[in-house]
Amino acid sequence: MRIGLAMAQYGAFASVGSVKRIAREAESLGYQSVWVGDRAMVPVAPKDLYPSFDGLIPEEHRRFLDPLAVLAGVALVTERVRLGTSTLNAPWYPPLLLARSLATIDQLSDGRLDAGFGLGWSTEEYAAVGVPWLERAGRLEETLDVLEEVWTRDPASHESSRWPIPPSYIQARPVQLPRPPIYLGGLTPTALERIGRRADGWLGVGMPLPHLLGLWSIARRSAERVGRDPDGLRLVLRVNATVTQAPASANMVPYRGTVDQITDYLRSAATAGVHEAFIDLQLGCTNDDQLLGLAQRLIRAL
């Protein structure tokens, strides 16, 4: 199982210094990937519940750096780690420009991009960026169509009332051929079915492993139905972990727990067939030294 680390991006870590230091030191410590997320804003009085135990958006998310800009910077200060988005809210972005931005990051990193997309959860963010909430699934599907076209054909074209592209030369191509790996998030049967049809893998989240594997089986069956090899799909797990000194109750792992509890969960995930897991330590830390100290303890324990 590949091990990654969530990139410095929000809260106390939303700074150029943190981005550069944590990217370099994550690579030096032996992490194999770094990942960024996507947040546009935090409403003062949110209408939608955040997908967590208490439904509250973390205060740290009030300061959130742009994911693509962060990855472009990380590409230039690292040499080995994979660079992932988990997840980029694809419906917010015009897909032609998204294709150009992601191809540029793949070029800057010499072919290290893993492109992960999701739908988000906040209706207020969708309204603020001028994208209809009810169109999000259709926009994601069409975005995947445009990315495939732009990245693999020259000239490229796309017939659509939403994003018409006449036959055009668009030669901002990724290094990886035919394209970077594409992962999709989501926890509903519809989302898992889409993963089986269209993606290279699933961006899951830390949860009890029996439930995780039950959802994963939906994606695998979907792949089989359309003639794809389910064993070709990859399962990537995001673990938002607050490391504690005292053991947490079993039902809180991997969200909270000691280094031993979290690494035990990750070992069990590897045994269960998870291909990659990455750990986000930003909510439980207040400075670079603390985060990197925990990152070192975790990877040494693993």
C-alpha positions as CSV (number, residue, x, y, z in Angstrom):
1,M,0.0,0.0,0.0
2,R,1.3,3.4,-1.0
3,I,1.4,6.0,1.8
4,G,0.7,9.7,1.3
5,L,0.3,12.9,3.2
6,A,-2.2,15.7,2.8
7,M,-0.4,18.8,1.6
8,A,0.0,22.0,3.7
9,Q,-3.0,24.1,2.4
10,Y,-5.3,25.4,5.0
11,G,-5.5,26.9,8.5
12,A,-2.1,27.4,10.1
13,F,-0.5,25.7,7.1
14,A,-1.8,28.1,4.4
15,S,1.5,29.8,3.7
16,V,4.3,29.6,1.2
17,G,6.8,28.5,3.8
18,S,4.6,25.6,5.0
19,V,3.9,24.5,1.5
20,K,7.6,24.3,0.5
21,R,8.8,22.8,3.8
22,I,6.2,20.1,4.2
23,A,6.4,19.1,0.5
24,R,10.1,18.7,0.7
25,E,10.2,17.0,4.1
26,A,7.3,14.6,3.2
27,E,9.3,13.4,0.3
28,S,12.4,13.1,2.4
29,L,10.5,11.1,5.1
30,G,9.5,8.6,2.5
31,Y,5.9,9.5,1.8
32,Q,5.0,8.5,-1.7
33,S,2.3,11.1,-2.5
34,V,0.9,14.5,-1.4
35,W,-2.7,15.6,-1.8
36,V,-4.7,18.8,-1.9
37,G,-8.4,19.5,-1.4
38,D,-10.8,22.1,-2.6
39,R,-12.7,24.7,-0.6
40,A,-14.1,28.0,-2.0
41,M,-15.5,29.7,1.2
42,V,-16.9,29.1,4.6
43,P,-20.3,30.8,5.1
44,V,-20.8,32.5,8.5
45,A,-24.1,30.7,8.9
46,P,-23.9,27.6,6.6
47,K,-27.2,26.2,5.3
48,D,-25.6,22.8,4.7
49,L,-24.2,20.4,7.2
50,Y,-20.5,19.6,6.8
51,P,-20.0,15.8,6.3
52,S,-18.5,15.1,9.7
53,F,-19.7,13.8,13.2
54,D,-20.9,17.3,14.3
55,G,-21.8,18.7,10.9
56,L,-19.7,21.8,11.5
57,I,-17.2,23.2,9.0
58,P,-13.7,23.3,10.6
59,E,-12.7,26.8,11.5
60,E,-9.3,26.1,9.8
61,H,-11.1,26.0,6.4
62,R,-11.7,29.7,6.6
63,R,-8.2,30.1,5.2
64,F,-7.7,27.8,2.2
65,L,-5.1,28.0,-0.6
66,D,-6.0,27.3,-4.2
67,P,-5.4,23.5,-4.8
68,L,-4.0,23.8,-8.4
69,A,-1.6,26.7,-7.5
70,V,-0.3,24.7,-4.5
71,L,0.3,21.6,-6.6
72,A,2.1,23.6,-9.2
73,G,4.4,25.0,-6.5
74,V,4.9,21.5,-5.0
75,A,5.8,20.1,-8.4
76,L,8.8,22.5,-8.5
77,V,10.2,21.7,-5.1
78,T,9.9,17.9,-5.2
79,E,11.2,15.1,-7.5
80,R,9.5,11.9,-6.6
81,V,6.2,12.1,-4.8
82,R,3.0,11.8,-6.7
83,L,0.7,14.9,-6.7
84,G,-3.0,14.3,-6.1
85,T,-6.2,16.2,-5.8
86,S,-8.7,14.7,-3.4
87,T,-10.9,16.0,-4.4
88,L,-11.2,18.9,-6.9
89,N,-14.8,20.0,-7.3
90,A,-14.8,19.5,-11.0
91,P,-18.2,21.1,-11.8
92,W,-16.9,24.5,-10.7
93,Y,-14.3,24.7,-13.5
94,P,-14.7,25.1,-17.3
95,P,-13.3,21.8,-18.4
96,L,-11.1,23.2,-21.2
97,L,-9.3,25.4,-18.8
98,L,-9.2,22.6,-16.2
99,A,-7.6,20.3,-18.8
100,R,-4.9,23.0,-19.5
101,S,-4.2,23.6,-15.8
102,L,-3.9,19.9,-14.9
103,A,-1.7,19.2,-18.0
104,T,0.6,22.0,-16.9
105,I,1.0,20.5,-13.5
106,D,1.7,17.1,-15.0
107,Q,4.4,18.8,-17.2
108,L,5.9,20.7,-14.3
109,S,6.1,17.5,-12.2
110,D,7.4,15.3,-15.1
111,G,4.3,13.1,-15.1
112,R,3.4,12.8,-11.4
113,L,-0.2,14.0,-11.3
114,D,-3.2,11.9,-10.0
115,A,-6.4,13.8,-10.9
116,G,-9.1,13.2,-8.4
117,F,-12.6,14.8,-8.8
118,G,-15.7,15.1,-6.7
119,L,-19.0,16.9,-6.5
120,G,-18.6,18.7,-3.2
121,W,-21.5,19.1,-0.7
122,S,-22.2,22.9,-0.2
123,T,-25.0,24.4,-2.2
124,E,-23.8,27.8,-1.2
125,E,-20.4,27.3,-2.7
126,Y,-22.1,26.3,-6.0
127,A,-24.2,29.4,-5.9
128,A,-21.2,31.6,-5.2
129,V,-19.2,30.2,-8.2
130,G,-22.3,30.5,-10.5
131,V,-22.8,26.8,-11.1
132,P,-26.3,25.2,-10.8
133,W,-26.3,22.6,-7.9
134,L,-28.7,20.3,-9.7
135,E,-26.5,20.1,-12.8
136,R,-23.4,18.9,-10.8
137,A,-23.5,15.2,-11.9
138,G,-24.1,16.0,-15.5
139,R,-21.3,18.6,-15.5
140,L,-18.9,16.0,-14.0
141,E,-19.7,13.4,-16.6
142,E,-19.2,16.0,-19.4
143,T,-16.0,17.3,-17.8
144,L,-14.6,13.8,-18.0
145,D,-15.6,13.7,-21.7
146,V,-13.8,17.0,-22.4
147,L,-10.6,16.0,-20.5
148,E,-10.4,12.8,-22.5
149,E,-10.9,14.6,-25.8
150,V,-8.4,17.5,-25.1
151,W,-5.7,15.2,-23.6
152,T,-5.8,12.5,-26.3
153,R,-6.8,14.2,-29.6
154,D,-5.3,16.9,-31.8
155,P,-7.2,18.7,-33.1
156,A,-9.8,18.2,-30.4
157,S,-13.5,19.1,-30.5
158,H,-16.6,18.7,-28.3
159,E,-20.3,19.1,-29.3
160,S,-22.3,20.5,-26.5
161,S,-24.7,23.3,-25.6
162,R,-22.8,23.8,-22.4
163,W,-19.2,23.8,-23.6
164,P,-18.9,23.7,-27.4
165,I,-15.4,23.3,-28.7
166,P,-14.9,23.6,-32.5
167,P,-12.1,21.5,-34.0
168,S,-9.1,23.2,-32.4
169,Y,-5.4,22.7,-31.6
170,I,-5.0,22.4,-27.9
171,Q,-1.5,21.1,-27.4
172,A,-1.1,21.5,-23.6
173,R,-0.8,17.8,-23.2
174,P,0.1,15.8,-20.1
175,V,3.3,13.9,-19.9
176,Q,1.5,10.7,-18.8
177,L,0.0,8.8,-21.7
178,P,-2.7,8.6,-22.7
179,R,-3.6,10.8,-19.7
180,P,-3.0,11.1,-15.9
181,P,-4.9,8.6,-13.7
182,I,-8.5,9.9,-12.9
183,Y,-10.0,9.1,-9.6
184,L,-13.5,10.0,-8.4
185,G,-14.9,10.5,-4.9
186,G,-18.4,9.9,-3.5
187,L,-20.2,7.7,-1.1
188,T,-23.5,7.0,-2.8
189,P,-24.3,4.0,-5.0
190,T,-24.6,6.3,-8.0
191,A,-21.2,7.7,-7.3
192,L,-19.6,4.3,-7.0
193,E,-21.4,3.1,-10.1
194,R,-19.9,6.1,-12.0
195,I,-16.4,5.1,-10.7
196,G,-16.7,1.6,-12.1
197,R,-17.8,3.0,-15.5
198,R,-15.4,6.0,-15.9
199,A,-12.6,6.2,-13.5
200,D,-9.3,4.6,-12.7
201,G,-10.2,4.4,-9.0
202,W,-12.1,5.6,-6.0
203,L,-11.1,8.3,-3.5
204,G,-12.6,6.9,-0.4
205,V,-12.5,8.2,3.2
206,G,-11.6,6.6,6.5
207,M,-14.5,4.5,7.8
208,P,-15.0,1.0,9.2
209,L,-13.5,-1.3,6.7
210,P,-16.5,-3.6,6.2
211,H,-18.5,-0.6,5.1
212,L,-15.7,0.7,2.9
213,L,-15.4,-2.7,1.2
214,G,-19.2,-2.9,0.7
215,L,-19.1,0.4,-1.2
216,W,-16.0,-0.7,-3.1
217,S,-17.9,-3.8,-4.4
218,I,-20.4,-1.5,-6.1
219,A,-17.7,0.1,-8.2
220,R,-16.2,-3.3,-9.0
221,R,-19.5,-4.7,-10.1
222,S,-20.2,-1.6,-12.2
223,A,-16.8,-2.0,-14.0
224,E,-17.6,-5.6,-14.8
225,R,-21.0,-4.7,-16.3
226,V,-19.4,-2.4,-18.8
227,G,-16.6,-4.8,-19.7
228,R,-13.8,-3.3,-17.6
229,D,-11.4,-5.2,-15.5
230,P,-12.4,-4.5,-11.8
231,D,-8.9,-5.5,-10.7
232,G,-7.6,-2.5,-12.7
233,L,-9.3,-0.1,-10.3
234,R,-7.4,1.5,-7.4
235,L,-8.8,2.3,-4.0
236,V,-7.3,5.4,-2.4
237,L,-8.2,6.2,1.2
238,R,-8.2,9.7,2.8
239,V,-7.7,9.6,6.6
240,N,-8.4,12.8,8.4
241,A,-6.7,12.0,11.7
242,T,-6.3,13.8,15.0
243,V,-3.4,12.0,16.8
244,T,-4.0,11.7,20.5
245,Q,-1.8,10.7,23.4
246,A,-4.4,8.5,25.1
247,P,-6.2,5.8,23.2
248,A,-9.5,6.8,21.6
249,S,-12.6,4.7,21.7
250,A,-12.7,2.1,18.9
251,N,-15.6,3.8,17.1
252,M,-13.5,7.0,16.7
253,V,-10.6,5.3,14.9
254,P,-9.2,6.4,12.4
255,Y,-10.6,9.9,12.9
256,R,-9.0,10.1,16.4
257,G,-6.5,7.8,18.0
258,T,-2.9,7.2,19.0
259,V,-0.2,6.6,16.5
260,D,-0.5,2.9,17.2
261,Q,-4.3,2.9,16.6
262,I,-4.1,4.8,13.4
263,T,-1.2,2.7,12.0
264,D,-3.1,-0.5,13.0
265,Y,-6.1,0.8,11.0
266,L,-3.9,1.5,8.0
267,R,-2.3,-2.0,8.2
268,S,-5.8,-3.5,8.3
269,A,-6.7,-1.4,5.3
270,A,-3.7,-2.7,3.4
271,T,-4.6,-6.2,4.2
272,A,-8.2,-5.6,3.0
273,G,-6.9,-4.4,-0.4
274,V,-6.6,-0.7,-0.1
275,H,-4.0,0.4,-2.6
276,E,-3.1,3.8,-1.2
277,A,-3.9,5.8,2.0
278,F,-3.0,9.4,2.8
279,I,-3.2,11.1,6.1
280,D,-4.4,14.7,6.8
281,L,-2.9,16.0,10.0
282,Q,-3.7,19.7,9.6
283,L,-6.8,19.7,11.9
284,G,-4.9,18.3,14.8
285,C,-1.7,20.4,14.6
286,T,-0.8,24.0,15.0
287,N,2.6,24.4,13.3
288,D,4.9,22.8,10.8
289,D,7.2,21.2,13.5
290,Q,4.3,19.4,15.2
291,L,2.8,18.2,11.9
292,L,6.1,16.9,10.6
293,G,6.9,15.3,13.9
294,L,3.7,13.3,13.8
295,A,4.2,12.5,10.1
296,Q,7.6,11.1,10.9
297,R,6.3,9.0,13.8
298,L,3.5,7.6,11.6
299,I,5.6,6.6,8.7
300,R,8.3,5.1,10.9
301,A,5.6,3.1,12.7
302,L,4.3,1.8,9.4
